[in-house]
Amino acid sequence: ADVSELQEKHQESKEYIDKAYNYYSKKDDIRNMSQIYLLYTSYYIGIDDIQNANKEQIKRISYLRQKEDNLELARALAYYGSFQRRKTKEFNSAINNLQEAKKIYESINLTDIDAFERLIFNLSRCYSEIGKHEEANSYLKDAYNLREDLIEKENRNLTTSLETKYQTEKKE
């Protein structure tokens, strides 16, 4: 379904999504069901049906609220907030969803990842759009600092990896 959608074979993509939905809904596989709702969203965006794409996001969040997977719910809320910002321009609602996702990420102590940085950046953009520039600037600074920390962490990991590889080759 994903590949078909990337190739803009929308009808083929929809057929695969429907099959996956039937399969995974019987197994109640939370992560795959969440992904399927996201694929439906992508399909509807691909055929320029934002109203149904929005409905699929609401279904996804509703489904995940009934499950015990906070990380997946946080991901869904963050995606929906971004979707609302970019596609429907519902900035206040987007802020609510992004803030809820932020609280979940903080509660599970997962604030040092790219997804959290994008969430903070989206909050900045939403606040800017509704004219709350002080909040927007604060979130933009937070996103920038987090991005810097993530790059630094990635560089340390790369350096360590290269050093290990060098020392191993040297020993050999």
C-alpha positions in Angstrom: 0.0 0.0 0.0 2.8 2.4 0.9 4.7 1.7 -2.3 1.6 2.0 -4.4 0.7 5.3 -2.8 4.3 6.6 -3.5 3.8 5.6 -7.1 0.5 7.4 -7.1 -1.4 4.2 -7.8 -4.2 5.3 -5.5 -6.7 2.6 -6.3 -4.2 -0.2 -5.9 -3.0 1.4 -2.7 -6.6 1.5 -1.3 -7.1 -2.2 -2.2 -4.0 -3.2 -0.2 -5.0 -0.9 2.7 -8.4 -2.6 2.8 -6.8 -6.0 2.9 -4.4 -5.0 5.7 -7.3 -3.5 7.6 -9.3 -6.7 7.4 -6.3 -8.8 8.5 -5.0 -6.7 11.4 -8.3 -5.6 12.8 -9.0 -9.3 13.5 -5.7 -9.6 15.3 -6.1 -6.2 17.1 -2.5 -5.4 16.3 -2.3 -1.9 17.7 0.8 -0.6 15.9 -0.2 -2.0 12.6 -3.8 -0.7 12.9 -2.4 2.7 13.7 -0.2 2.5 10.6 -3.2 1.4 8.5 -5.2 4.5 9.6 -2.2 6.6 8.6 -2.1 4.8 5.2 -5.8 5.6 4.7 -4.9 9.2 5.5 -2.1 9.2 3.0 -4.5 7.7 0.4 -7.1 10.4 0.9 -4.5 13.1 0.8 -3.3 11.5 -2.4 -6.7 11.8 -4.0 -7.1 15.3 -2.5 -9.9 14.3 -0.1 -8.9 16.2 3.0 -12.2 15.7 4.7 -11.9 11.9 4.7 -8.2 12.1 5.5 -9.2 14.1 8.6 -11.8 11.5 9.5 -9.2 8.7 9.3 -7.0 10.6 11.8 -9.9 11.0 14.2 -10.6 7.2 13.9 -6.9 6.5 14.5 -6.8 8.6 17.7 -10.2 7.2 18.9 -8.9 3.7 18.3 -5.6 4.4 20.2 -7.4 6.0 23.1 -9.0 2.6 23.8 -5.6 0.9 23.9 -2.7 1.0 26.3 0.0 2.2 23.9 0.9 5.8 25.0 3.8 6.1 22.6 1.6 5.3 19.6 -1.1 7.6 20.9 1.5 10.4 21.2 2.7 9.8 17.7 -0.9 9.9 16.4 -1.7 13.1 18.2 1.6 14.7 17.0 0.8 13.7 13.4 -2.7 14.9 13.6 -1.6 18.2 15.0 0.8 18.6 12.1 -1.9 17.5 9.6 -4.3 20.1 11.1 -1.6 22.8 10.8 -0.7 22.0 7.2 -3.9 20.8 5.7 -6.9 22.2 7.5 -5.4 25.3 9.1 -7.2 24.4 12.4 -4.4 25.9 14.5 -6.1 26.0 17.9 -7.2 22.4 17.6 -3.7 21.5 16.4 -2.2 23.1 19.4 -4.4 21.0 21.7 -3.4 17.8 20.0 0.3 18.8 20.0 0.2 19.8 23.6 -1.4 16.4 24.6 1.2 14.6 22.6 3.9 16.6 24.3 2.6 15.7 27.7 2.6 12.0 26.8 6.2 12.1 25.4 7.3 13.9 28.6 5.5 11.4 30.8 7.3 8.5 29.2 10.6 10.4 29.2 11.0 10.4 25.5 12.0 14.0 24.7 15.3 13.4 23.0 14.1 12.1 19.7 13.4 13.7 16.3 9.7 13.2 16.6 9.6 15.3 19.8 11.7 18.0 18.1 9.2 18.2 15.1 6.3 18.3 17.6 7.9 21.4 19.3 8.6 23.0 16.0 4.9 22.4 14.9 3.8 24.1 18.2 6.0 27.1 17.3 4.4 27.3 13.8 0.8 27.0 15.2 1.4 29.7 17.8 2.9 32.0 15.1 -0.2 31.4 12.9 -2.6 32.6 15.6 -0.5 35.6 16.5 1.0 34.4 19.8 4.5 35.3 18.8 6.0 35.1 22.3 5.0 31.5 22.7 6.0 30.8 19.1 9.4 32.2 19.7 9.8 30.2 22.9 8.9 26.9 21.2 11.1 27.8 18.2 14.1 28.2 20.6 13.3 24.9 22.3 13.1 23.2 18.9 16.4 24.7 17.8 18.1 23.7 21.0 16.7 20.2 20.8 17.8 19.9 17.2 21.4 21.0 18.2 21.4 18.4 21.0 20.2 15.7 18.7 22.9 16.5 16.1 25.6 16.6 18.9 24.4 13.2 20.2 24.4 11.8 16.6 27.9 13.1 16.1 29.2 11.5 19.3 27.6 8.2 18.3 29.2 8.4 14.9 32.6 9.3 16.4 32.4 6.4 18.8 31.4 4.0 16.1 34.3 5.2 13.8 36.8 5.0 16.7 35.7 1.4 17.5 35.9 0.4 13.8 39.4 2.0 13.6 40.6 0.3 16.8 39.2 -3.1 15.6 40.9 -2.7 12.2 44.1 -1.7 13.9 44.1 -4.8 16.1 43.4 -7.0 13.1 
